[in-house]
Amino acid sequence: MKKENYQNKPGRERKEGYIIVLHYFLKKWVKILGVGPVVLYQELLTYCHKGKYVAWPTIDSLCEQMGIAKTTLLRYQ
């Protein structure tokens, strides 16, 4: 079975990638912030690329990506 190359097809960009999160942040701040806000932070980091330091995703798109309800997300602010 041939594997499709999504990079060559219009409208089918690859969604793979990575973010860098410091070990210090995971070790120290998860205890203070909690798991939910840390996952939100990591999700926001996925929107900051190509030298951008600001992200403006919609609340609905964040909820969809994280698999949580809007009320849950709003508790993390």
N, C-alpha and C positions, 0 to 999 in steps of 0.2 A: 504494500500500500504506500503510495507516494504522499509525503508530507507537504502540505501547502506552504508556500512562502508568502506570508501575509504582507510583507513589506512591498511587494511588487504589485499588489492589487489596490486600486483606488478605493478609499473608504474602509479599508480593512487594515488599519495600522496596528502594530503590535502594542499590547498593553503591558508588556513585561518591563521590568526595570528594578531599580533598587534605590534605597535611601540610606544615608549614613546617620546613625544615631550613636552618640557617644556612650560608652559603657558607664561612665559616671552618671549620665542622665538616667539610664535604666536602673542603676544600682541605688541611687540616692532619691531621685524625684518620684519614682513610682510609689514609694512608701508615703510620700507627702501628698501627691496629687491623686493617687488612685489609678487603677488600670484604665478606666473609661477615658478620662482626660488625656492620658498618655497615648492611647490609641487614636484619639481625635487629633492630637499633635502630629502623630506619624502620618495620618491621612492628609492633614494639611501640608505636610512636607512633600507629599507626592505631587502637589500642585505647583510647587516652587521649583522650577527648573530653568535652564538656560540663563543662569545668572540673576533670576528674579528672587527677591526676598519677600514678596508679598503675594498672597493668594486670596482670591475672592470667589470661592465656590459657593453655590447656593446651599442653603440648609437642606433642601430636599435631596440634592446630589450627595451630600455628605451622609445623610441618613441611609440612602440607598447603598452607597459603597460600604458603610459600616454595618448595615443590616440591623439598624436600631430605629426606634420611633422618634419622632420630632421632640416629644416631651423629654425623652431620655437625653437626647443631644443637648437640649437647652439647659439641662441640669449641670452640664459640664462647664458652663461659662464662668 
